[in-house]
Amino acid sequence: MKRPAVRGLTIGELVVATGLLALMVVTVMVLFGQMLDATSKNALVSQGSFFAETVIEREIYALAKHHRDPDANPLAPNDGSAWISFTDETNQTEFSYHVDSVPAHIVPGTDDMGLTYSIQVEVRWWQSKEGAARNRQGYGKMHLKRSRIVYVPKP
């Protein structure tokens, strides 16, 4: 009696299939690694943006407080030369920022009603105050600038 010919996979076919499977696994692993990096970058940009908006709000409050009580300590225009460091304890990220707030005379002749200020904030993370990156190659932009023009009415 003759046996039916059972045909299986050859060694060559197994090697090709295993190679293709390994290639797909490596591709998926690289893709997930890049997605993880992008997510952490976006989280830092969002955190820096929120921090910059908080600094702007604090500056607006300080300007309004000065206009309500002009006999208080005079408010020197902030020229942005002083960098202030802040470390976020949650993810151990060091932020450096500076505020530049100057009067912006947008509409002439309205200084008797109030003043308009141009407030600019620059926030950096993982950088020195001079802007040099600290061992973060491939992370892209590690700073942002936000600005706002505000009107502070006189009391």
MODELLER restraints for C-alpha pairs under 7 A, 6 or more apart:
rsr = mdl.restraints
at = mdl.atoms
rsr.add(forms.Gaussian(group=physical.xy_distance, feature=features.Distance(at['CA:41:A'], at['CA:139:A']), mean=6.96, stdev=0.5))
rsr.add(forms.Gaussian(group=physical.xy_distance, feature=features.Distance(at['CA:48:A'], at['CA:123:A']), mean=6.43, stdev=0.5))
rsr.add(forms.Gaussian(group=physical.xy_distance, feature=features.Distance(at['CA:52:A'], at['CA:121:A']), mean=6.16, stdev=0.5))
rsr.add(forms.Gaussian(group=physical.xy_distance, feature=features.Distance(at['CA:52:A'], at['CA:123:A']), mean=6.52, stdev=0.5))
rsr.add(forms.Gaussian(group=physical.xy_distance, feature=features.Distance(at['CA:52:A'], at['CA:146:A']), mean=6.56, stdev=0.5))
rsr.add(forms.Gaussian(group=physical.xy_distance, feature=features.Distance(at['CA:56:A'], at['CA:119:A']), mean=6.85, stdev=0.5))
rsr.add(forms.Gaussian(group=physical.xy_distance, feature=features.Distance(at['CA:64:A'], at['CA:152:A']), mean=6.01, stdev=0.5))
rsr.add(forms.Gaussian(group=physical.xy_distance, feature=features.Distance(at['CA:66:A'], at['CA:72:A']), mean=6.86, stdev=0.5))
rsr.add(forms.Gaussian(group=physical.xy_distance, feature=features.Distance(at['CA:66:A'], at['CA:75:A']), mean=6.71, stdev=0.5))
rsr.add(forms.Gaussian(group=physical.xy_distance, feature=features.Distance(at['CA:67:A'], at['CA:154:A']), mean=6.14, stdev=0.5))
rsr.add(forms.Gaussian(group=physical.xy_distance, feature=features.Distance(at['CA:68:A'], at['CA:155:A']), mean=5.98, stdev=0.5))
rsr.add(forms.Gaussian(group=physical.xy_distance, feature=features.Distance(at['CA:77:A'], at['CA:101:A']), mean=6.18, stdev=0.5))
rsr.add(forms.Gaussian(group=physical.xy_distance, feature=features.Distance(at['CA:77:A'], at['CA:102:A']), mean=5.79, stdev=0.5))
rsr.add(forms.Gaussian(group=physical.xy_distance, feature=features.Distance(at['CA:78:A'], at['CA:99:A']), mean=6.56, stdev=0.5))
rsr.add(forms.Gaussian(group=physical.xy_distance, feature=features.Distance(at['CA:78:A'], at['CA:100:A']), mean=5.12, stdev=0.5))
rsr.add(forms.Gaussian(group=physical.xy_distance, feature=features.Distance(at['CA:78:A'], at['CA:101:A']), mean=5.24, stdev=0.5))
rsr.add(forms.Gaussian(group=physical.xy_distance, feature=features.Distance(at['CA:78:A'], at['CA:102:A']), mean=6.81, stdev=0.5))
rsr.add(forms.Gaussian(group=physical.xy_distance, feature=features.Distance(at['CA:79:A'], at['CA:100:A']), mean=4.94, stdev=0.5))
rsr.add(forms.Gaussian(group=physical.xy_distance, feature=features.Distance(at['CA:79:A'], at['CA:101:A']), mean=6.63, stdev=0.5))
rsr.add(forms.Gaussian(group=physical.xy_distance, feature=features.Distance(at['CA:80:A'], at['CA:98:A']), mean=5.38, stdev=0.5))
rsr.add(forms.Gaussian(group=physical.xy_distance, feature=features.Distance(at['CA:80:A'], at['CA:99:A']), mean=5.04, stdev=0.5))
rsr.add(forms.Gaussian(group=physical.xy_distance, feature=features.Distance(at['CA:80:A'], at['CA:100:A']), mean=4.37, stdev=0.5))
rsr.add(forms.Gaussian(group=physical.xy_distance, feature=features.Distance(at['CA:82:A'], at['CA:98:A']), mean=6.15, stdev=0.5))
rsr.add(forms.Gaussian(group=physical.xy_distance, feature=features.Distance(at['CA:83:A'], at['CA:96:A']), mean=6.29, stdev=0.5))
rsr.add(forms.Gaussian(group=physical.xy_distance, feature=features.Distance(at['CA:83:A'], at['CA:97:A']), mean=5.50, stdev=0.5))
rsr.add(forms.Gaussian(group=physical.xy_distance, feature=features.Distance(at['CA:83:A'], at['CA:98:A']), mean=4.90, stdev=0.5))
rsr.add(forms.Gaussian(group=physical.xy_distance, feature=features.Distance(at['CA:83:A'], at['CA:129:A']), mean=6.85, stdev=0.5))
rsr.add(forms.Gaussian(group=physical.xy_distance, feature=features.Distance(at['CA:84:A'], at['CA:96:A']), mean=5.46, stdev=0.5))
rsr.add(forms.Gaussian(group=physical.xy_distance, feature=features.Distance(at['CA:84:A'], at['CA:97:A']), mean=5.37, stdev=0.5))
rsr.add(forms.Gaussian(group=physical.xy_distance, feature=features.Distance(at['CA:84:A'], at['CA:98:A']), mean=6.17, stdev=0.5))
rsr.add(forms.Gaussian(group=physical.xy_distance, feature=features.Distance(at['CA:85:A'], at['CA:94:A']), mean=6.93, stdev=0.5))
rsr.add(forms.Gaussian(group=physical.xy_distance, feature=features.Distance(at['CA:85:A'], at['CA:95:A']), mean=5.68, stdev=0.5))
rsr.add(forms.Gaussian(group=physical.xy_distance, feature=features.Distance(at['CA:85:A'], at['CA:96:A']), mean=4.28, stdev=0.5))
rsr.add(forms.Gaussian(group=physical.xy_distance, feature=features.Distance(at['CA:85:A'], at['CA:97:A']), mean=6.51, stdev=0.5))
rsr.add(forms.Gaussian(group=physical.xy_distance, feature=features.Distance(at['CA:86:A'], at['CA:94:A']), mean=5.77, stdev=0.5))
rsr.add(forms.Gaussian(group=physical.xy_distance, feature=features.Distance(at['CA:86:A'], at['CA:95:A']), mean=5.08, stdev=0.5))
rsr.add(forms.Gaussian(group=physical.xy_distance, feature=features.Distance(at['CA:86:A'], at['CA:96:A']), mean=6.14, stdev=0.5))
rsr.add(forms.Gaussian(group=physical.xy_distance, feature=features.Distance(at['CA:87:A'], at['CA:93:A']), mean=5.68, stdev=0.5))
rsr.add(forms.Gaussian(group=physical.xy_distance, feature=features.Distance(at['CA:87:A'], at['CA:94:A']), mean=4.25, stdev=0.5))
rsr.add(forms.Gaussian(group=physical.xy_distance, feature=features.Distance(at['CA:87:A'], at['CA:95:A']), mean=5.93, stdev=0.5))
rsr.add(forms.Gaussian(group=physical.xy_distance, feature=features.Distance(at['CA:88:A'], at['CA:94:A']), mean=6.26, stdev=0.5))
rsr.add(forms.Gaussian(group=physical.xy_distance, feature=features.Distance(at['CA:93:A'], at['CA:125:A']), mean=6.86, stdev=0.5))
rsr.add(forms.Gaussian(group=physical.xy_distance, feature=features.Distance(at['CA:93:A'], at['CA:126:A']), mean=6.90, stdev=0.5))
rsr.add(forms.Gaussian(group=physical.xy_distance, feature=features.Distance(at['CA:94:A'], at['CA:125:A']), mean=5.70, stdev=0.5))
rsr.add(forms.Gaussian(group=physical.xy_distance, feature=features.Distance(at['CA:94:A'], at['CA:126:A']), mean=6.07, stdev=0.5))
rsr.add(forms.Gaussian(group=physical.xy_distance, feature=features.Distance(at['CA:95:A'], at['CA:123:A']), mean=6.70, stdev=0.5))
rsr.add(forms.Gaussian(group=physical.xy_distance, feature=features.Distance(at['CA:95:A'], at['CA:124:A']), mean=5.61, stdev=0.5))
rsr.add(forms.Gaussian(group=physical.xy_distance, feature=features.Distance(at['CA:95:A'], at['CA:125:A']), mean=4.50, stdev=0.5))
rsr.add(forms.Gaussian(group=physical.xy_distance, feature=features.Distance(at['CA:95:A'], at['CA:126:A']), mean=6.99, stdev=0.5))
rsr.add(forms.Gaussian(group=physical.xy_distance, feature=features.Distance(at['CA:96:A'], at['CA:123:A']), mean=5.77, stdev=0.5))
rsr.add(forms.Gaussian(group=physical.xy_distance, feature=features.Distance(at['CA:96:A'], at['CA:124:A']), mean=5.18, stdev=0.5))
rsr.add(forms.Gaussian(group=physical.xy_distance, feature=features.Distance(at['CA:96:A'], at['CA:125:A']), mean=6.27, stdev=0.5))
rsr.add(forms.Gaussian(group=physical.xy_distance, feature=features.Distance(at['CA:96:A'], at['CA:129:A']), mean=6.90, stdev=0.5))
rsr.add(forms.Gaussian(group=physical.xy_distance, feature=features.Distance(at['CA:97:A'], at['CA:121:A']), mean=6.92, stdev=0.5))
rsr.add(forms.Gaussian(group=physical.xy_distance, feature=features.Distance(at['CA:97:A'], at['CA:122:A']), mean=5.47, stdev=0.5))
rsr.add(forms.Gaussian(group=physical.xy_distance, feature=features.Distance(at['CA:97:A'], at['CA:123:A']), mean=4.36, stdev=0.5))
rsr.add(forms.Gaussian(group=physical.xy_distance, feature=features.Distance(at['CA:97:A'], at['CA:124:A']), mean=6.20, stdev=0.5))
rsr.add(forms.Gaussian(group=physical.xy_distance, feature=features.Distance(at['CA:98:A'], at['CA:121:A']), mean=5.76, stdev=0.5))
rsr.add(forms.Gaussian(group=physical.xy_distance, feature=features.Distance(at['CA:98:A'], at['CA:122:A']), mean=5.70, stdev=0.5))
rsr.add(forms.Gaussian(group=physical.xy_distance, feature=features.Distance(at['CA:98:A'], at['CA:123:A']), mean=6.94, stdev=0.5))
rsr.add(forms.Gaussian(group=physical.xy_distance, feature=features.Distance(at['CA:99:A'], at['CA:120:A']), mean=5.78, stdev=0.5))
rsr.add(forms.Gaussian(group=physical.xy_distance, feature=features.Distance(at['CA:99:A'], at['CA:121:A']), mean=4.61, stdev=0.5))
rsr.add(forms.Gaussian(group=physical.xy_distance, feature=features.Distance(at['CA:99:A'], at['CA:122:A']), mean=6.84, stdev=0.5))
rsr.add(forms.Gaussian(group=physical.xy_distance, feature=features.Distance(at['CA:100:A'], at['CA:119:A']), mean=5.68, stdev=0.5))
rsr.add(forms.Gaussian(group=physical.xy_distance, feature=features.Distance(at['CA:100:A'], at['CA:120:A']), mean=5.04, stdev=0.5))
rsr.add(forms.Gaussian(group=physical.xy_distance, feature=features.Distance(at['CA:100:A'], at['CA:121:A']), mean=6.31, stdev=0.5))
rsr.add(forms.Gaussian(group=physical.xy_distance, feature=features.Distance(at['CA:101:A'], at['CA:117:A']), mean=6.47, stdev=0.5))
rsr.add(forms.Gaussian(group=physical.xy_distance, feature=features.Distance(at['CA:101:A'], at['CA:118:A']), mean=5.54, stdev=0.5))
rsr.add(forms.Gaussian(group=physical.xy_distance, feature=features.Distance(at['CA:101:A'], at['CA:119:A']), mean=4.26, stdev=0.5))
rsr.add(forms.Gaussian(group=physical.xy_distance, feature=features.Distance(at['CA:101:A'], at['CA:120:A']), mean=6.27, stdev=0.5))
rsr.add(forms.Gaussian(group=physical.xy_distance, feature=features.Distance(at['CA:102:A'], at['CA:117:A']), mean=5.58, stdev=0.5))
rsr.add(forms.Gaussian(group=physical.xy_distance, feature=features.Distance(at['CA:102:A'], at['CA:118:A']), mean=5.51, stdev=0.5))
rsr.add(forms.Gaussian(group=physical.xy_distance, feature=features.Distance(at['CA:102:A'], at['CA:119:A']), mean=6.70, stdev=0.5))
rsr.add(forms.Gaussian(group=physical.xy_distance, feature=features.Distance(at['CA:103:A'], at['CA:115:A']), mean=7.00, stdev=0.5))
rsr.add(forms.Gaussian(group=physical.xy_distance, feature=features.Distance(at['CA:103:A'], at['CA:116:A']), mean=5.86, stdev=0.5))
rsr.add(forms.Gaussian(group=physical.xy_distance, feature=features.Distance(at['CA:103:A'], at['CA:117:A']), mean=4.32, stdev=0.5))
rsr.add(forms.Gaussian(group=physical.xy_distance, feature=features.Distance(at['CA:103:A'], at['CA:118:A']), mean=6.13, stdev=0.5))
rsr.add(forms.Gaussian(group=physical.xy_distance, feature=features.Distance(at['CA:104:A'], at['CA:116:A']), mean=5.30, stdev=0.5))
rsr.add(forms.Gaussian(group=physical.xy_distance, feature=features.Distance(at['CA:104:A'], at['CA:117:A']), mean=4.86, stdev=0.5))
rsr.add(forms.Gaussian(group=physical.xy_distance, feature=features.Distance(at['CA:104:A'], at['CA:118:A']), mean=5.54, stdev=0.5))
rsr.add(forms.Gaussian(group=physical.xy_distance, feature=features.Distance(at['CA:105:A'], at['CA:116:A']), mean=6.28, stdev=0.5))
rsr.add(forms.Gaussian(group=physical.xy_distance, feature=features.Distance(at['CA:113:A'], at['CA:153:A']), mean=5.96, stdev=0.5))
rsr.add(forms.Gaussian(group=physical.xy_distance, feature=features.Distance(at['CA:113:A'], at['CA:154:A']), mean=5.67, stdev=0.5))
rsr.add(forms.Gaussian(group=physical.xy_distance, feature=features.Distance(at['CA:114:A'], at['CA:151:A']), mean=6.95, stdev=0.5))
rsr.add(forms.Gaussian(group=physical.xy_distance, feature=features.Distance(at['CA:114:A'], at['CA:152:A']), mean=5.54, stdev=0.5))
rsr.add(forms.Gaussian(group=physical.xy_distance, feature=features.Distance(at['CA:114:A'], at['CA:153:A']), mean=3.97, stdev=0.5))
rsr.add(forms.Gaussian(group=physical.xy_distance, feature=features.Distance(at['CA:114:A'], at['CA:154:A']), mean=4.60, stdev=0.5))
rsr.add(forms.Gaussian(group=physical.xy_distance, feature=features.Distance(at['CA:115:A'], at['CA:151:A']), mean=5.79, stdev=0.5))
rsr.add(forms.Gaussian(group=physical.xy_distance, feature=features.Distance(at['CA:115:A'], at['CA:152:A']), mean=5.35, stdev=0.5))
rsr.add(forms.Gaussian(group=physical.xy_distance, feature=features.Distance(at['CA:115:A'], at['CA:153:A']), mean=6.37, stdev=0.5))
rsr.add(forms.Gaussian(group=physical.xy_distance, feature=features.Distance(at['CA:116:A'], at['CA:149:A']), mean=6.86, stdev=0.5))
rsr.add(forms.Gaussian(group=physical.xy_distance, feature=features.Distance(at['CA:116:A'], at['CA:150:A']), mean=5.58, stdev=0.5))
rsr.add(forms.Gaussian(group=physical.xy_distance, feature=features.Distance(at['CA:116:A'], at['CA:151:A']), mean=4.36, stdev=0.5))
rsr.add(forms.Gaussian(group=physical.xy_distance, feature=features.Distance(at['CA:116:A'], at['CA:152:A']), mean=6.17, stdev=0.5))
rsr.add(forms.Gaussian(group=physical.xy_distance, feature=features.Distance(at['CA:117:A'], at['CA:149:A']), mean=5.61, stdev=0.5))
rsr.add(forms.Gaussian(group=physical.xy_distance, feature=features.Distance(at['CA:117:A'], at['CA:150:A']), mean=5.36, stdev=0.5))
rsr.add(forms.Gaussian(group=physical.xy_distance, feature=features.Distance(at['CA:117:A'], at['CA:151:A']), mean=6.41, stdev=0.5))
rsr.add(forms.Gaussian(group=physical.xy_distance, feature=features.Distance(at['CA:118:A'], at['CA:148:A']), mean=6.02, stdev=0.5))
rsr.add(forms.Gaussian(group=physical.xy_distance, feature=features.Distance(at['CA:118:A'], at['CA:149:A']), mean=4.52, stdev=0.5))
rsr.add(forms.Gaussian(group=physical.xy_distance, feature=features.Distance(at['CA:118:A'], at['CA:150:A']), mean=6.59, stdev=0.5))
rsr.add(forms.Gaussian(group=physical.xy_distance, feature=features.Distance(at['CA:119:A'], at['CA:147:A']), mean=5.49, stdev=0.5))
rsr.add(forms.Gaussian(group=physical.xy_distance, feature=features.Distance(at['CA:119:A'], at['CA:148:A']), mean=5.34, stdev=0.5))
rsr.add(forms.Gaussian(group=physical.xy_distance, feature=features.Distance(at['CA:119:A'], at['CA:149:A']), mean=6.15, stdev=0.5))
rsr.add(forms.Gaussian(group=physical.xy_distance, feature=features.Distance(at['CA:120:A'], at['CA:146:A']), mean=5.79, stdev=0.5))
rsr.add(forms.Gaussian(group=physical.xy_distance, feature=features.Distance(at['CA:120:A'], at['CA:147:A']), mean=4.17, stdev=0.5))
rsr.add(forms.Gaussian(group=physical.xy_distance, feature=features.Distance(at['CA:120:A'], at['CA:148:A']), mean=6.54, stdev=0.5))
rsr.add(forms.Gaussian(group=physical.xy_distance, feature=features.Distance(at['CA:121:A'], at['CA:145:A']), mean=5.63, stdev=0.5))
rsr.add(forms.Gaussian(group=physical.xy_distance, feature=features.Distance(at['CA:121:A'], at['CA:146:A']), mean=5.30, stdev=0.5))
rsr.add(forms.Gaussian(group=physical.xy_distance, feature=features.Distance(at['CA:121:A'], at['CA:147:A']), mean=6.16, stdev=0.5))
rsr.add(forms.Gaussian(group=physical.xy_distance, feature=features.Distance(at['CA:122:A'], at['CA:144:A']), mean=5.78, stdev=0.5))
rsr.add(forms.Gaussian(group=physical.xy_distance, feature=features.Distance(at['CA:122:A'], at['CA:145:A']), mean=4.37, stdev=0.5))
rsr.add(forms.Gaussian(group=physical.xy_distance, feature=features.Distance(at['CA:122:A'], at['CA:146:A']), mean=6.51, stdev=0.5))
rsr.add(forms.Gaussian(group=physical.xy_distance, feature=features.Distance(at['CA:123:A'], at['CA:143:A']), mean=5.50, stdev=0.5))
rsr.add(forms.Gaussian(group=physical.xy_distance, feature=features.Distance(at['CA:123:A'], at['CA:144:A']), mean=5.48, stdev=0.5))
rsr.add(forms.Gaussian(group=physical.xy_distance, feature=features.Distance(at['CA:123:A'], at['CA:145:A']), mean=6.40, stdev=0.5))
rsr.add(forms.Gaussian(group=physical.xy_distance, feature=features.Distance(at['CA:124:A'], at['CA:142:A']), mean=5.94, stdev=0.5))
rsr.add(forms.Gaussian(group=physical.xy_distance, feature=features.Distance(at['CA:124:A'], at['CA:143:A']), mean=4.19, stdev=0.5))
rsr.add(forms.Gaussian(group=physical.xy_distance, feature=features.Distance(at['CA:124:A'], at['CA:144:A']), mean=6.66, stdev=0.5))
rsr.add(forms.Gaussian(group=physical.xy_distance, feature=features.Distance(at['CA:125:A'], at['CA:142:A']), mean=5.74, stdev=0.5))
rsr.add(forms.Gaussian(group=physical.xy_distance, feature=features.Distance(at['CA:125:A'], at['CA:143:A']), mean=6.31, stdev=0.5))
rsr.add(forms.Gaussian(group=physical.xy_distance, feature=features.Distance(at['CA:126:A'], at['CA:133:A']), mean=6.27, stdev=0.5))
rsr.add(forms.Gaussian(group=physical.xy_distance, feature=features.Distance(at['CA:126:A'], at['CA:134:A']), mean=5.81, stdev=0.5))
rsr.add(forms.Gaussian(group=physical.xy_distance, feature=features.Distance(at['CA:127:A'], at['CA:133:A']), mean=4.54, stdev=0.5))
rsr.add(forms.Gaussian(group=physical.xy_distance, feature=features.Distance(at['CA:127:A'], at['CA:134:A']), mean=5.61, stdev=0.5))
